[in-house]
Amino acid sequence: MGCFHGVIVPLITPFRKDFRIDFEALNWLTKYLIDNGVHGIFPNSTTGEFIHLTFNESLKLTEKVLDYASSNVRILPGISANCTSDCINMGLKMKDLGVDGVIVTPPFFYKLNYDHLERHFSLIAEKIDLPIIIYNIPSTTGNPIPVSIYVKLISKYSHIVGAKITYDSLSYIRRLIFETKLIRSDFSVFTGLDEYLLPCLELGGDGGIMALANVIPRIHLTVYENFRSNNLRAALEEYKTLLKIVSIYDVTSSFPTAIKTALKVLGSPVKVYVRPPLNPEPPEVEERVKLIFKNAGFERM
Protein backbone atom coordinates (compact mmCIF):
# COMPACT_ATOMS: atom_id res chain seq x y z
CA MET A 1 0.00 0.00 0.00
CA GLY A 2 1.20 3.49 -0.79
CA CYS A 3 1.99 5.99 1.94
CA PHE A 4 -1.22 7.84 0.99
CA HIS A 5 -4.37 5.76 0.65
CA GLY A 6 -8.12 5.60 1.03
CA VAL A 7 -10.81 8.13 0.15
CA ILE A 8 -9.64 11.69 -0.44
CA VAL A 9 -12.24 14.32 -1.30
CA PRO A 10 -11.69 16.92 -4.06
CA LEU A 11 -13.54 19.58 -2.11
CA ILE A 12 -16.14 21.78 -3.78
CA THR A 13 -15.83 25.49 -3.03
CA PRO A 14 -19.16 26.77 -1.66
CA PHE A 15 -20.20 30.22 -2.86
CA ARG A 16 -22.81 32.74 -1.78
CA LYS A 17 -25.18 34.37 -4.22
CA ASP A 18 -22.71 37.26 -4.68
CA PHE A 19 -19.99 34.69 -5.57
CA ARG A 20 -17.98 35.21 -2.37
CA ILE A 21 -16.73 32.02 -0.73
CA ASP A 22 -19.30 30.74 1.76
CA PHE A 23 -17.08 29.91 4.73
CA GLU A 24 -19.99 28.77 6.90
CA ALA A 25 -20.90 26.12 4.34
CA LEU A 26 -17.21 25.26 3.95
CA ASN A 27 -16.96 24.68 7.70
CA TRP A 28 -20.04 22.46 7.65
CA LEU A 29 -18.82 20.40 4.69
CA THR A 30 -15.29 19.95 6.05
CA LYS A 31 -16.61 18.70 9.38
CA TYR A 32 -19.23 16.50 7.69
CA LEU A 33 -16.53 14.78 5.63
CA ILE A 34 -14.24 14.29 8.61
CA ASP A 35 -17.10 12.98 10.77
CA ASN A 36 -17.77 10.40 8.03
CA GLY A 37 -14.16 9.21 8.15
CA VAL A 38 -12.52 10.39 4.94
CA HIS A 39 -8.75 10.01 4.78
CA GLY A 40 -7.97 13.35 3.17
CA ILE A 41 -9.36 16.60 1.76
CA PHE A 42 -8.18 18.28 -1.44
CA PRO A 43 -9.14 21.98 -1.46
CA ASN A 44 -8.48 24.12 -4.55
CA SER A 45 -9.49 21.18 -6.72
CA THR A 46 -11.05 20.74 -10.16
CA THR A 47 -14.43 20.09 -8.53
CA GLY A 48 -13.70 23.10 -6.34
CA GLU A 49 -13.41 25.44 -9.36
CA PHE A 50 -9.77 26.27 -8.63
CA ILE A 51 -9.49 28.07 -11.97
CA HIS A 52 -12.19 30.49 -10.76
CA LEU A 53 -10.29 31.40 -7.58
CA THR A 54 -7.66 34.09 -7.15
CA PHE A 55 -4.27 33.19 -5.68
CA ASN A 56 -5.25 34.73 -2.34
CA GLU A 57 -8.65 33.00 -2.33
CA SER A 58 -6.94 29.63 -2.87
CA LEU A 59 -4.72 30.29 0.13
CA LYS A 60 -7.60 31.54 2.29
CA LEU A 61 -9.73 28.54 1.35
CA THR A 62 -6.96 26.15 2.36
CA GLU A 63 -6.22 28.06 5.55
CA LYS A 64 -9.88 27.79 6.58
CA VAL A 65 -10.03 24.07 5.78
CA LEU A 66 -6.95 23.58 7.98
CA ASP A 67 -8.67 25.56 10.76
CA TYR A 68 -11.88 23.52 10.49
CA ALA A 69 -10.18 20.14 10.13
CA SER A 70 -8.92 17.79 12.82
CA SER A 71 -5.38 16.46 12.89
CA ASN A 72 -6.35 12.94 11.80
CA VAL A 73 -7.15 13.91 8.19
CA ARG A 74 -4.61 14.97 5.59
CA ILE A 75 -5.08 18.29 3.80
CA LEU A 76 -3.66 18.23 0.26
CA PRO A 77 -4.44 21.44 -1.67
CA GLY A 78 -4.09 21.89 -5.39
CA ILE A 79 -1.34 24.18 -6.69
CA SER A 80 -2.02 23.91 -10.43
CA ALA A 81 -1.42 26.83 -12.78
CA ASN A 82 -0.34 27.43 -16.36
CA CYS A 83 3.05 28.82 -15.33
CA THR A 84 5.44 26.53 -13.44
CA SER A 85 6.67 29.37 -11.22
CA ASP A 86 3.08 30.10 -10.15
CA CYS A 87 2.70 26.46 -9.05
CA ILE A 88 5.93 26.74 -7.07
CA ASN A 89 4.87 30.04 -5.48
CA MET A 90 1.56 28.60 -4.37
CA GLY A 91 3.20 25.41 -3.14
CA LEU A 92 5.61 27.33 -0.95
CA LYS A 93 2.75 29.40 0.49
CA MET A 94 0.74 26.23 1.13
CA LYS A 95 3.72 24.71 2.92
CA ASP A 96 3.84 27.77 5.20
CA LEU A 97 0.19 27.12 6.09
CA GLY A 98 1.10 23.62 7.30
CA VAL A 99 -0.51 21.37 4.65
CA ASP A 100 0.33 17.66 4.41
CA GLY A 101 1.18 17.69 0.71
CA VAL A 102 0.11 19.20 -2.62
CA ILE A 103 -1.60 18.04 -5.81
CA VAL A 104 -0.63 19.40 -9.22
CA THR A 105 -1.74 18.93 -12.84
CA PRO A 106 0.13 19.75 -16.02
CA PRO A 107 -0.40 23.27 -17.37
CA PHE A 108 -3.53 23.49 -19.50
CA PHE A 109 -3.15 25.94 -22.38
CA TYR A 110 -0.16 25.11 -24.59
CA LYS A 111 0.24 21.60 -25.95
CA LEU A 112 3.21 20.15 -24.10
CA ASN A 113 5.64 17.43 -25.12
CA TYR A 114 7.46 14.90 -22.94
CA ASP A 115 10.32 17.27 -22.12
CA HIS A 116 7.96 20.11 -21.17
CA LEU A 117 6.02 17.88 -18.77
CA GLU A 118 9.13 16.41 -17.20
CA ARG A 119 10.60 19.89 -16.71
CA HIS A 120 7.39 21.24 -15.18
CA PHE A 121 7.14 18.53 -12.52
CA SER A 122 10.89 18.38 -11.90
CA LEU A 123 11.12 22.12 -11.21
CA ILE A 124 8.21 21.86 -8.80
CA ALA A 125 9.75 18.86 -7.01
CA GLU A 126 13.10 20.62 -6.72
CA LYS A 127 11.55 23.67 -5.02
CA ILE A 128 8.75 22.22 -2.89
CA ASP A 129 9.79 19.94 -0.06
CA LEU A 130 6.39 18.37 0.52
CA PRO A 131 4.70 15.15 -0.60
CA ILE A 132 3.51 15.74 -4.19
CA ILE A 133 0.69 13.96 -6.01
CA ILE A 134 0.79 14.40 -9.80
CA TYR A 135 -2.69 14.64 -11.27
CA ASN A 136 -3.39 13.40 -14.81
CA ILE A 137 -6.65 14.82 -16.17
CA PRO A 138 -6.19 15.11 -19.93
CA SER A 139 -9.85 15.96 -20.61
CA THR A 140 -9.30 19.40 -19.04
CA THR A 141 -5.57 20.03 -19.41
CA GLY A 142 -5.23 18.68 -22.96
CA ASN A 143 -1.85 17.32 -21.84
CA PRO A 144 -1.88 13.62 -20.93
CA ILE A 145 0.99 12.37 -18.76
CA PRO A 146 2.68 9.23 -20.14
CA VAL A 147 3.31 6.42 -17.66
CA SER A 148 7.01 6.72 -18.51
CA ILE A 149 7.11 10.25 -17.04
CA TYR A 150 5.77 9.00 -13.71
CA VAL A 151 8.37 6.22 -13.76
CA LYS A 152 11.19 8.66 -14.46
CA LEU A 153 10.10 11.23 -11.89
CA ILE A 154 9.55 8.83 -9.00
CA SER A 155 12.93 7.26 -9.62
CA LYS A 156 14.48 10.67 -9.00
CA TYR A 157 12.22 12.36 -6.42
CA SER A 158 11.19 10.38 -3.35
CA HIS A 159 8.68 13.06 -2.32
CA ILE A 160 6.63 12.56 -5.49
CA VAL A 161 4.41 10.13 -3.63
CA GLY A 162 1.34 9.54 -5.77
CA ALA A 163 -0.79 9.93 -8.85
CA LYS A 164 -4.41 10.93 -9.29
CA ILE A 165 -5.77 9.59 -12.57
CA THR A 166 -8.95 11.12 -13.98
CA TYR A 167 -8.74 9.31 -17.28
CA ASP A 168 -11.21 6.80 -18.69
CA SER A 169 -8.72 3.98 -19.30
CA LEU A 170 -8.30 0.94 -17.08
CA SER A 171 -5.33 -0.17 -19.16
CA TYR A 172 -3.54 3.11 -18.37
CA ILE A 173 -4.25 2.68 -14.64
CA ARG A 174 -3.07 -0.94 -14.80
CA ARG A 175 0.21 -0.01 -16.47
CA LEU A 176 0.78 2.91 -14.11
CA ILE A 177 0.23 0.75 -11.01
CA PHE A 178 2.39 -2.10 -12.23
CA GLU A 179 5.26 0.02 -13.52
CA THR A 180 5.49 2.48 -10.63
CA LYS A 181 5.13 -0.08 -7.86
CA LEU A 182 7.94 -2.15 -9.36
CA ILE A 183 10.16 0.83 -8.58
CA ARG A 184 8.54 2.09 -5.38
CA SER A 185 6.00 0.03 -3.49
CA ASP A 186 5.16 3.14 -1.43
CA PHE A 187 3.94 5.05 -4.50
CA SER A 188 0.18 5.66 -4.31
CA VAL A 189 -2.16 5.45 -7.30
CA PHE A 190 -5.64 6.95 -6.99
CA THR A 191 -8.49 6.98 -9.44
CA GLY A 192 -10.23 10.31 -9.93
CA LEU A 193 -13.34 8.61 -11.36
CA ASP A 194 -15.89 7.29 -8.84
CA GLU A 195 -16.82 4.36 -11.08
CA TYR A 196 -13.20 3.14 -11.16
CA LEU A 197 -12.78 2.87 -7.40
CA LEU A 198 -13.16 -0.89 -7.08
CA PRO A 199 -11.31 -1.74 -10.33
CA CYS A 200 -8.43 0.50 -9.24
CA LEU A 201 -8.22 -1.29 -5.89
CA GLU A 202 -8.40 -4.69 -7.61
CA LEU A 203 -5.48 -3.70 -9.84
CA GLY A 204 -3.37 -2.83 -6.80
CA GLY A 205 -4.17 0.87 -6.50
CA ASP A 206 -4.57 2.72 -3.24
CA GLY A 207 -7.97 4.41 -3.34
CA GLY A 208 -9.71 7.32 -4.98
CA ILE A 209 -9.86 11.11 -5.05
CA MET A 210 -13.45 11.32 -6.29
CA ALA A 211 -15.97 14.13 -6.57
CA LEU A 212 -19.03 12.25 -5.34
CA ALA A 213 -17.27 11.63 -2.03
CA ASN A 214 -18.30 15.23 -1.22
CA VAL A 215 -21.88 13.97 -1.01
CA ILE A 216 -22.14 10.51 0.58
CA PRO A 217 -18.56 9.55 1.41
CA ARG A 218 -19.61 6.51 3.40
CA ILE A 219 -20.38 4.73 0.11
CA HIS A 220 -16.81 5.13 -1.11
CA LEU A 221 -15.44 4.34 2.36
CA THR A 222 -17.50 1.16 2.61
CA VAL A 223 -16.17 -0.04 -0.75
CA TYR A 224 -12.60 0.77 0.31
CA GLU A 225 -12.78 -0.65 3.84
CA ASN A 226 -14.47 -3.89 2.77
CA PHE A 227 -11.95 -4.38 0.00
CA ARG A 228 -9.06 -3.87 2.43
CA SER A 229 -10.69 -6.34 4.84
CA ASN A 230 -10.95 -8.87 1.99
CA ASN A 231 -14.75 -8.77 2.22
CA LEU A 232 -15.10 -8.61 -1.54
CA ARG A 233 -18.80 -9.46 -1.68
CA ALA A 234 -19.68 -6.49 0.57
CA ALA A 235 -17.33 -4.23 -1.39
CA LEU A 236 -19.03 -5.24 -4.64
CA GLU A 237 -22.54 -4.67 -3.27
CA GLU A 238 -21.68 -1.13 -2.15
CA TYR A 239 -19.86 -0.50 -5.43
CA LYS A 240 -23.13 -1.28 -7.25
CA THR A 241 -24.77 1.50 -5.22
CA LEU A 242 -21.95 3.85 -6.18
CA LEU A 243 -22.48 3.02 -9.86
CA LYS A 244 -26.13 4.03 -9.57
CA ILE A 245 -25.34 7.57 -8.38
CA VAL A 246 -22.42 8.06 -10.80
CA SER A 247 -25.06 8.62 -13.50
CA ILE A 248 -25.57 12.17 -12.18
CA TYR A 249 -22.54 13.07 -14.32
CA ASP A 250 -24.51 11.99 -17.40
CA VAL A 251 -27.27 14.54 -16.79
CA THR A 252 -25.30 17.53 -15.46
CA SER A 253 -22.99 19.94 -17.26
CA SER A 254 -19.87 19.94 -15.05
CA PHE A 255 -18.30 18.34 -11.98
CA PRO A 256 -18.92 21.41 -9.76
CA THR A 257 -22.59 21.77 -10.73
CA ALA A 258 -23.19 18.01 -10.43
CA ILE A 259 -21.88 17.91 -6.88
CA LYS A 260 -23.49 21.15 -5.72
CA THR A 261 -26.84 20.03 -7.13
CA ALA A 262 -26.52 16.70 -5.32
CA LEU A 263 -25.66 18.46 -2.06
CA LYS A 264 -28.72 20.66 -2.44
CA VAL A 265 -31.26 17.94 -3.23
CA LEU A 266 -30.02 15.86 -0.29
CA GLY A 267 -30.55 18.75 2.14
CA SER A 268 -27.09 20.15 2.86
CA PRO A 269 -26.50 23.86 3.58
CA VAL A 270 -24.25 24.12 0.50
CA LYS A 271 -25.81 26.33 -2.17
CA VAL A 272 -25.72 25.64 -5.91
CA TYR A 273 -23.92 28.87 -6.84
CA VAL A 274 -20.95 28.55 -9.18
CA ARG A 275 -18.83 31.27 -10.73
CA PRO A 276 -19.34 32.25 -14.37
CA PRO A 277 -19.08 31.06 -17.02
CA LEU A 278 -20.64 28.07 -15.21
CA ASN A 279 -24.32 28.21 -14.29
CA PRO A 280 -26.34 26.26 -11.74
CA GLU A 281 -28.25 23.36 -13.27
CA PRO A 282 -31.85 24.12 -14.37
CA PRO A 283 -34.81 22.77 -12.35
CA GLU A 284 -35.42 19.83 -14.68
CA VAL A 285 -31.84 18.62 -14.21
CA GLU A 286 -32.12 19.11 -10.46
CA GLU A 287 -35.18 16.84 -10.50
CA ARG A 288 -33.29 14.18 -12.45
CA VAL A 289 -30.44 14.29 -9.93
CA LYS A 290 -32.93 13.95 -7.08
CA LEU A 291 -34.51 10.92 -8.78
CA ILE A 292 -31.12 9.25 -9.32
CA PHE A 293 -30.37 9.46 -5.60
CA LYS A 294 -33.90 8.39 -4.65
CA ASN A 295 -33.64 5.32 -6.87
CA ALA A 296 -30.33 4.49 -5.17
CA GLY A 297 -32.00 4.74 -1.75
CA PHE A 298 -30.96 8.25 -0.71
CA GLU A 299 -33.32 11.16 -0.07
CA ARG A 300 -31.29 12.91 2.65
CA MET A 301 -27.63 13.00 3.60
N, C-alpha and C positions, 0 to 999 in steps of 0.2 A: 504494500500500500504506500502511496506517496505521502509526503509529509503534510500535504493539504488534502482533505478528503471530505466527502459528505455532500450536504445540500447547502450551497451558497446562493444567496438571493441577489440578483441584479436589481437593486432597489429603484422603484419608481420615484420620481420627484413630485410630491404633491404641490399643486399651485392653488392660489385663491383666484377669484374671478378677475382681479386686476393683474394676474400673472405673477404676482410676488410668490415666493416660496411659502407654503403653508407649514410653518414649523410645528404647530400643534398637531396636525395630521401626521407629520413626519415622526414626531415623538410617539404617537399612538402606534404607527405601523412598525417602527423599530422595536418597540416593546412587545408588540403582538408576535412578531417573528421570533424574537428571543424566547418569549414564553412558550412558543411552540417547538423550540429546540433546534433551530437551524444552526449550522456550523459556522456560517460566515455571512457577512453582508457586504455588498459591492455597490457603494454609492457612486454617483457620477458615471452611471452605466448607459448602455444603449437604450434600455427600457426606461431609464431615468432621464432621457432627453439631454444627455451631456452636451450635445452640440448646440443646445439652446441656452446653455448657462454661460455666464461670464466666468473668467478665471477666479475672481473673488467669490462668486456665488458657489463655484465648485468647492472651494476651500471651506466656506462657511457651512455648506451642506454637510461636508465630511466632519467638520468640527462638531456640529450638532449631533450627528449620528454617534460619534465617539462619546459625547456627553450623555446621550440617552442610553447607550449600550452598557451591558455588564462586561466584566473582564473575561467571561468564558466564551465569548464569540469573537471571531476574527473580523476585523474591519479592513477591507481591501479595496480602496477607491480606484476608479479609473483615472488615467493620466494621459489619455489619447489626445493627439492634436496633429495637424498637418505638418508642423515644423518640429523636427527632432528636439531642438533646443527648448521649445515650449513644453514638450513632454518632460524633459529633464527638470526644467524650472518647477513645474507642478509637482513632480515627484519629490524634489528636495523640500518643497513646502509641506507636502503631505507627510514626509518623514518627521519634520519638525512638530507636526500635530500629534505624532505618536501612533501612526497606523501600523498594521501588522504586515503589510505588503502592498503592492500595486498591480494593476492590470492594465495592459496596453495593447492597442491594435496597431496595424500598419497605418501610415498616413492614407488619406482617402480622397485625393484629388488627382494627382499625377499617376500615370501607370508606372509602376516600379518593377525593376528587374531583380534578379537574385542578389546582385551586389548592393543595390539600394536597400533592400530589406535587411540584409545582413548588417549593413553599416548602421541603419536606424536602430536596431535592437542592441547592437554591440555598444554604440555610443551611450545609450541609456543604461546598459548594464555596467559600463565603466564608471558612470557618474553617480548612480543611485545604489547605495548599499542597503538594499531591502530585498526581501523575496519578491520576485517578479513573475507574474503569469502573463504569457503572451497569447493574445486573443485573436483567433483567425475567424473573421466574419466577412468572407469575400462578397456576399450579396450587398453589403453596404460600403465596404472600402474599395471594392473593385480590384483589390490586390491580394490574391490568395497566397498563403504561406506554404511553400513546399515542405514536406516532411524532412527533407535533407537539411533545411535551414534549422529546424528545431534540433536535429541531431548534432549539427555543427556547433550551435550556440551552447547547448547544455554540456558539451564536451569541454567547453572553455570557461563557462561561467556557472559556478555551483549555486549561485543565488537566483538563477533562472530556474524556478522550481515547478512550473506547471504550464499547461496549455488549456485554454477554453476554446472549444471547437463548435462554432455555430455554422455548420456546413452539412448539407443534406447528402452525406456519403459515408456509409458504414465502412466501406473499404478504406477510405482515408483514415478514419478513426482507428481501424484495426492496424493499419501499417504504422500509424503514429505511436500507438501503444506498444506494439511489438518492438519497433526500432529504438524508441527512446528508453524503454525499460531494460533493454539489453545493455545499455550504457550506464543508466542510473535507475536503480530500482525505486529510488525515492522520488522520481519525477512523477508529478500528478497530471492525469489527463481527465478533463471534465467535458462533458457534452454541454452545449448551450441550448440544445433543443429538448424540450420536455419529453417528447415521444421517443427519444433515444436513451433515456436514463437506464432502463434495464439492459438493453443491448450493449451499451457502453460498459456497464458493470460486468456483464457476461464476458466481454472481450478482455477484461483485465483493467478497465479504467477505474477511476477513483470517485466518481460522483457526477454531479451536475451543477451548473450555474444557470438556472432556468427561470424565465420570467413568471410563469404561473405559480412559482413558489412564493411570490408576493401574496397570493390569494388564499390558498389552502395548503400551506407547507407540510402539513401532516401527511398528505398523500405521498409526496415525494420522499419524506422521511420514513414512512412505513415501507415503501419499496426498498429504500436503501438499507434500512436496519434489518429487514427480513432477509435480504440478500446476504448481508454480512453475517447473519446468524445461520446461514445455509438453509433457511426456511423458504425454499424456492417457490413452493405452491402459494404461500401467502404473498410473497413478493409479486408473483404473476397476477394474482387476483386484484391487488391494489393497482398494479400497472394498467390493468384493463380499465379501471376507473379513471386513471390519469389520461388514457387515450380518449375517453369520452369527452373530457373537458378541453383537450387540445384543439378540438374543432372550433373553438372560439376564434382561433387565428384565421380560419377559413372565411369568416363572416365579417371580420373587422378590418380596418385599413392600415393599422400599424401596431407594433408591440405596445407602445405607451397607451394608446387608446383602448386596445384590447384589455389590458390589465386594469386600467382605471375604470372601465365600464364594468368589469367583473367585480371589482371592489365595491362599486356603487350598488349593483343589483343584489349583492349579498349583505348589504347593510353596514358597510364600514363608514367611518367619517371622512374618508378620502374622496375628494370631489373629482369630477371628470375633466377639469380644465387642463388643457395642454397649450403650449405656446405655438403661435403661428410659425410656419404655414400649416401645422396640423390643426384639425378641428375635432371636437368631441363627436362620437358616433351619433347618428340620428336615432330617433325613438324606435324605429322599426328594427334597427340593428341591436339596440339595447334589449328589446324584447326577445330577439333570437338568442342573445347571450344568456339572458335569464332562463330561457327554456332549456338551453344546453346544460346548465348547471342543475336545473330541476330534474331533468331526465337522468342525470348522474347521481341524484339523491341529495343535492345541496340547495337549500333555499336561503340559508343564513350562514354566516361564518362561524 
